[in-house]
Amino acid sequence: MPSIVAVAIGVAVAVGLLVVGSRDPAQSLRAYFVSPFSNRFFFGNMLSSSGYLLVAAIGIVVAFRAGLYNLGGDGQIYVGALVGTYVALAMPELPAPVGTLALLTAAAATGALMAALSGAAKHLWDAPEIITSYLLSAALIPVADYAIAGPLRDPSRSLLASARIPSAYRLSRLLPPSELNTSALVAIALAIALFAWIERTTRGYELRMTGMNRDFAAYVGISRAGYTIGALAVSGALHGLSGGLMIAGTFHAAVSGFSLGIGWNAIAVALVARLDPLLAIGSALLFGYLEAGARTAMLQSDFTFQLGMVVQAVILFFVTGSVLIRSRHQ
């Protein structure tokens, strides 16, 4: 089953749910499919969320192209964002570009470390990274929740959130009053650079070779450790960077549970794009559109958050099913 068919099924499910579950189907359909383009605010927010999703998705591409499975994306994004926020709050006097860079570097390094631990366990003890990456993420998310609700919480705010990062560390807006900022341009640049690296360099060829047959790659002298620990570290770094960009670009503080779910959506984006970083740009825009449609439909009609989650789950189910079927045939 082609990935686009899976997306079409998900959209059909969305239409069916809107028609059956809404008191005013016409209004709900219009809100879901048209409202994301109705003004600068909705349109810019759609592009903004697509950019964050794209960075995480190309992190999935790196891991999957190396024949590895990083299921800890949610935790890497969330914990990376928290550490980046802490660094920004701990060093408020840095010059603007340096402070922003410190925030993003800390977030990326945190994600890289979390994923690299799973890679090391895979390399040293053959522990399945599909399990260890998920378990490590699941173990650290409650720790991050505790830090946000306890030691790092800003008591002056009604939200469970940290203090706001210095205004000088925040990324520039591109389409006010929406949240769209320069992180969207960073995401596109990273996707193009990753495509060039994977498809046009020797290291990229070795990554692809390792993903196709790890034993043969090791036989011809390709470093097994480098494309196990290293590949997962890069994957985690991109996830952590996505969290850091969300802090610097949109939230400006670590808010409890603000990013959970993006790691799973990133897997669907990467699979729909057939693990191609360039195609992931369009795939992220598509998922950003579906998510924006669900949000606006919730604001403007009786469409519920749960229905939006069902649509995303259906797409993820059929996309992963099509990949498994294709892999079995190969």
N, C-alpha and C positions, 0 to 999 in steps of 0.2 A: 504494500500500500504506500504510494508516494506521500511524503510529509504534507504536501499541500492538501491532499484529500483529508488527512487528519484534521487540519485546521478548518477545512470546509465543514466537516462533521461537527466540530466544536461550535462554529458559527450557526449552523443549522439548529443545534441544541439551544443556543442562546435565543434564536428567533422563536423556537417552540416554547421555551420557558416564558418568554415575554408575552407571547400570545395567550398561553394557557393560564399563567399565573398572575396576570395583570388585569385590573378592572378597566383600564383604558389602553388596549394593545397598541393603538396607533401612536399615542403619546409616548409610550415606553419605547417603541421601536425608533421613533424619531430621536428621543433622548439618547438612546444607546448608539445609534449609527451616525447621527448628524451633529449632535451637540459638541463632540470633540473639535469640530472645525468651526463652531459658531462664533467664537471670539478669540482674541489674543490670549486671554487668561487660560482657557481650556486647551487651546492649541499648544501654547508654550509649555504648559505643564505636561502634556502628552509627550512632547519631544524631550523634556527634561527626564522624565521617568524612563523613557526608552534609552537614553544615554547611559544611565546607571546600569540598566539591565544589560546593555551591550558589553560593558566592561566585564561584568561577571560572566556573561556568556562566552566571551573569548577566553576567559580563564578555564571554562569547561572544555572548550575546543583544545587547548593545550594538553590537558590531562587525557582526554579521550583519544586524541591523535597519537599519544604515546602508549595507548593500550591500557590506560589506568582510569579509575573511577573516583572522582572527588565528590562525595556526597556531603561534605561538611561546609558547603558554600554559605549556608545561612549563618553559621557560627563565625566563620571567617570574616564575613561582612560586618556582622554585629559587633564582635569583640574587637576587630580592627578599627571600626569607627569609634568605639569607646576609648581605646588606647590613643588614637589620634586626637580625640577631644581632650583627653587628660594632658597630653604633651602640649597642646595649644594653650590650655589653661595654666599649665605650670610655667610656661615661658611667654608671658604676654607682651614682653618688650621687644621682641625680635622685629626686624624690618619686615614689611608686608610680604614680599616674595619669599623670604627665608622662613617666616612663620608658617605660611601656607605649605611650603615644601616640607617643613618639619612634620606638620600634621599628616600630610599624605604619605610621607616616607614611613612614619611610625605605623600608620594603618596598614600599609602594604607589607611591612616587615612582620607585623603580627600575624596577618593572614598567611604569609610565607612560612613562618615558623610552625604554625598549626598544621599546615598541609605537609611540610617537610618531616614532621614527626611521624605521620602516617607513612610517608615514603621510606623513612629509615626502618620502620617496623616491617614494611614489605620487603626491603632489601636484605635486612639482617635475619629475619625470622620467618619470612614468607607469610606474614600476617596479612590477610586480605584488606587492602586499603579501602574497599567499598564499605567495610564494617568499621575500621578504626577511624576513618575520617568522619563518619557520621557520629560515632560514639563520642569522640573528642569534642565535636561541635555541640552535641547535646549536653555534654557535661559542663561546658564553659558558658553556655547561654544563661543558665540560672545564676552563675557567678557574676556575669555582667549585669543581669537584672538586679541582683543584690547591691552591686556597686552604685548603680544609677539611683536606686530607691533609698540607699543609705548614705555611705560616705561622700559620694559625689553629688548628691541631690541639692538643687538650689531651693531652699525653703521659701523663697519669695514667689515661686511659681506654683500654679495649681496642678501642673502636669508632673508626672514622675520623670524628671529630666534634670540634667546637669546645668551648670551655669552656661551662659552663651560664650562662644569663643570670641576673641577680639574682632571688631569689625574690619580691621585691616587684613585679617586672614581669610576673609570671605571672598568667594569667586564673584566676578563681575556678572551682572544680569545682562542678557541679550535681548529679551523681549518683555519688558515690564508691562503690566504688573504681574506677569506670570513668573514662575520659578526658573525658567530656562536660563542657563548660565554657561560659562565657557567649558564646563565639564563635558557637554555634548560634543564640542569640537575635539576635546582630548580623547573621548571615546572613539570617534571616527578615525582619528590619527592612529590610535593604538591598533584598531582593527586592520587598517591598511598596512601598518608596519609589521604586524604579526603575519599577515598573508604573505608579504614579501619575504619574511624570515623563513616561514615554513616551506614555501614553494620555490625559493630562489637561492637558498644558501645550503652549504654542506651540513651545518648543524640541523637545519630544518629537515633535510633528507634523512639524516640519521634518526631524528625524532619519528618521522613517518615510518621508516624501516623498523624501528623498535616497536611501534604500534602494530605493524602487520605481523611480525614474528619475532618475539623477544629472544628466543633461543638462537635463531639464525643470526640476529643482530649481534648477540654476544659472541657467536662463533667467528664472525668476521672482524671482531675487535672493537665494536661499539660499546662504550661504557654502559654497563647495566645500571650502576649506581647513579651515574649522571642523568640518565633518562628515566630514573625512578624517583629518587629523592629530588633531583633538580627540576624535573617536569612538574611534579606536584608542588614544589616550592613556588614556581612561576605561576601555576594555577591559583594557589592560595594568595600570592601577592596581588594578582589581578582582582580577586574577590575582596581582599582587604582594601585595595585602592578604591574599589567601587564604594565601599562604606565610607572611606575618607572623603571622597568627592561628594557624597550625600551630605556629610556634615558641613564641608566648606561651601557647598553650593546651595543647599536648600534648608536644612534643619538648624544649622549653626549651634547645635547642642546635641548631646546624646540623649535621646528620648526613649523611654522603655518600650521595647518591641517595635521600633520604628521600621526596621528593615526585614523582619522575618517574613519568609515566603519568596523573597527575591532569588535566593539561591536555587530553589526548586524551579522557578520560572526560567531561570537562566539555562537549566538543563534542557527544557523544552525549546527555548530559542535556538540553542546550539544544534539540537537534533533536527529541527525544522530546516535549519541552514545546511544540513548535511556536513557539519563540522568544518564549514568554509568560513573564515573570518569575514570575508567581504559579503557573503550572503547573509551573515549574521546581522549586518546593518539593517537590511530590509526586514529580517525576521524580528529583530528587536522593535522596530517601528510598528510592525503588525501587532505584536503583543502589547506594546504601549498603547496602541489604539484601542484594542479590546479592553484593556484595563481602564483607560480613560472613559470609554463608553459605559462601562459598568459603574464607574464613580458618578458620572453625570446623570445616568439613569436613576441612581439611588437618590440624587438630589432633586430631580425633576419629576419623578414618578414613584410608583410603589414597588419598583425593583429593589430587591434586598441584596445585602452583602453576600449572603449565602448562595444566591443564584449566580453571582459573579464568580464565586469560588468553584461552583459546579462546572461552569463553562471552561475555566482554566484546567480543572481536573480532567474533563473529557478530552481536551486537546492533548494534555500530557499523556493520558492513557493510550490514545490511538497513535500518537507519535512514537512513544517507546515501543508499543506493540509492532509498529511497522519496522522499526530498527531491529528488533529481535528476530522478526521473520526474515528480514534481509540477511542478517548475520548468519542465521541457521542455513539458508540456501548457500551462502558463500562457503 
